[in-house]
Amino acid sequence: MAKNISRRTFLKGSAALTGAAALGSAFNIYHPEGAFAAEDSPLSYGYSYCDMCNHTPKCGIKATLKEGKIIRIESRENYPNGRLCAKGVSSIQELYDPERLLHPVIRTNPKGSPDPGWKQISWEEAYETIAKKFNGIKAQDGADKVMFYCGDPKEPRSAVQRLAYTFGSPNYGNESSTCFRAEAMAGFLTMGKVSMGTDPGPKTKTCLIWSLNPAWSLPTRFGKLCDAKANGTQFIVVDPRVTPTVSSLADIHLQLRPGTDGALALGIAHVMLRDGYYDQGFVEKWTHGFTEFAEYVKEFTPEKTEEITWVPKEKIEAAAKMFGQETPGTWIGSASPTVHSTNGTQNTRAILSVVALSGNIDAEGGLEMPDGLPFDLFAGNPAFNRETDLFQQIKEKRADKEDFPVWAHFVNDMQVNRFPEYVDQGKIKAMFMVGGNAMMWPQTKLYQQALEKMEFTVAADYYIRPMTHNTMDMVLPAAMCFERMAPFAIFGRTIYFREPIVKPMGESRSDWQICFELGTKLGYGKEFFNGSEEEGLEELLRITKLGITLKDLRANPEGLTIPPKEPNSFKKYESGKFRPDGKTGFPTTSGKFEFTSEILRKYQFDTLPTYKEPVDSPNSNPELAKEFPLILNTGSRIPYYTHSKLRHMPWLNQFMPEPIVRMNKVDATARGLKDGDDVKLSTKFGELQFKLEVTNIILPGMIDVFHGWEKADINLLIARDFDPISGFPPYKEGLCQVSKG
């Protein structure tokens, strides 16, 4: 319904006007009455950090308010990530979106009905219903039959995890089952440490960027990389596309066939060893299994590697020489592209092996690993999350331990990609889901059906999202970043605290508050501070033993820096600072960087980072390739959407209003297709409709598809051929065909 705004105007501040000018259509949308403020009201200001991308980079927001309503969004000054992108500027539209869910609702029609028949209920009724259902299942079948899940935003992970383990269920999972955790596992398997790389420093001569496009996905980081380029750092960029990162930074671009990352890494390692471009001292003293690794990579000659990867052998030679000789060199990886493969964990281990050959692990200007504050990546802490005590008592009941034993060895979070099977087996009967999305999984319908089969499911979200929530029994309204407190933002050794700057719309509540209030209702009032989010954060600070309180953080709105007990040092494996027991070496089974993994040996996997073709590729399945000759690459980031989020936002939707498939001109011409055509994309699982974008960004022989569209859910066409080590799906490979729609 249109609003009469002649007397009460949604005020357009300078940042909003800048966004409107940059984004095209400005205010051709309707806002709820709660968004309007009188023009002559006094101004006030509030500070927050954005969650429009994900758990990072928590870009800083300065909000201008009138009558307690945000009228302007702009970048926050004196803040580590202080430059907002189009998504951050548009967050004001999401805050005042008239489609937001503002009250708890419960379904009144049976599951499977086209219309759930949502009925508004009170928070008290919601909590009472959830507690009765969950405690009933716990009493009858065991607490482990209730699954707890956190999607996007990732900010409530710590609270949801604490809720799961306190309730007695080891089956807490999150979207990192298809994102970050496999990359982390590869780090644990090789060097006992998690690292997605380090940005170039003043002494860095070479930077290897592997399948990451920060120009689109991490604009705050991209500027720093451009500065490094201007200061003389050379860049090798691995990507099957010609991205803005490639065109802006790459001295050498390795444009590989999707799914062949491991072969490319082994080919680079071959040249480094053949020509002596490696740190012999580091390799001889601090690595395990080098002899076997060196023998294995002999077969990955530049000629063979070119045949597998499509990367010219001359470029492989040049990249090996640059990374091996121009040291120190660092590496930057992405959370997912190399691990979204049926051989993803081993592919990523191969990449880390190249970094190890250079000898630049924890070296100044190389892959630096400074000591940080005692928080995890999501601003929680293992002890606060109850990983160190309660989880240890119940972990043998986790549903995934037989399917993915290496995952279960390293990762406390449940690998959720087979939860439809766990539902069918009776291992999971109910779920509490925060920010979940059924479209994120391959063969989406199987997960929707699993949600419908459960005895009781409840979600918390900003919106009713039919693809997921039409399968649920209840949906709770979640507060947005401007309306909530937790968690902290951690940058190195500096902590930022976020106060809510506007009251939550309707009856929405923060995810942490929901978890603490639900935990109290389930019978754990002491553990959840009788529902007090603020007291929970005080407990988190107490557990970290930093000697600070919320009062201290409030007294330092520009961030509170905790100095280290001693200056950062490099090559900490030489001094015993890499291992918790104080011994020299790496925190691995062998005490060294492991070219051959002893943990993989224990679970009877290949100990070397062996290369295997994707299950479905032109080489592994030539018969299928006759019908589906194009390689399917999905899930690339774009500057104005994050996964399935934000596609309804008017300021952003205009840039890509329809589902797009990108194809090289060579392939389009061969099929009689042109830019803007309606096309049909098909795999062995079915077909979907897209708009065609013809572009030279894409290699001939492959296509690039963005995920997250309800009207064209590409994951419906993805195989459930999970990597046996990580359990990850093959989003970055597979076979398809594109034809006239």
Secondary structure, 3 states (H helix, E strand, C coil): CCCCCCCCECCCCHHHHHHHHHHCCCCCCCCCHHHCECCCCCEEEEEEECCCCCCCCCCEEEEEEECCEEEEEEECCCCCCCCCCHHHHCHHHHHCCCCCCCCCEECCCCCCCCCCCCEECCHHHHHHHHHHHHHHHHHHHCHHHEEEEECCCCCCHHHHHHHHHHHCCCCEEEHHHHCCHHHHHHHHHHHCCCCCECCCCCCCCEEEEECCCHHHHCHHHHHHHHHHHHCCCEEEEECCECCHHHHHHCCEEECCCCCCHHHHHHHHHHHHHHCCCCCHHHHHHHEECHHHHHHHHHHCCHHHHHHHHCCCHHHHHHHHHHHHHCCCEEEEECCCHHHCCCCHHHHHHHHHHHHHHCCCECCCCCECCCCCCCCCCCCCCCCCCCCCCHHHHHHHHCCCCCCCHHHHHHCCCECHHHHHHHHHCCCCCEEEEECCCHHHCCCHHHHHHHHHHCCEEEEEECCCCHHHHCCCCEEEEECCHHHCCCCCEEECCEEECCCCCCCCCCCCECHHHHHHHHHHHCCCCCCCHHHCHHHHHHHHHHHHCCCCCHHHHHCCCCCEECCCCCCCCCCHHHCCCCCCCCCCCCCCCCCCEECCCHHHHHCCCCCCCCCCCCCCCCCCCHHHHHHCCEEEEECCCECCEECCECCCCHHHHCCCCCCEEEECHHHHHHCCCCCCCEEEEEECCEEEEEEEEECCCECCCEEEECCCECCECHHHHCCCCCCCCCCCCCCCCCEEEEEEC
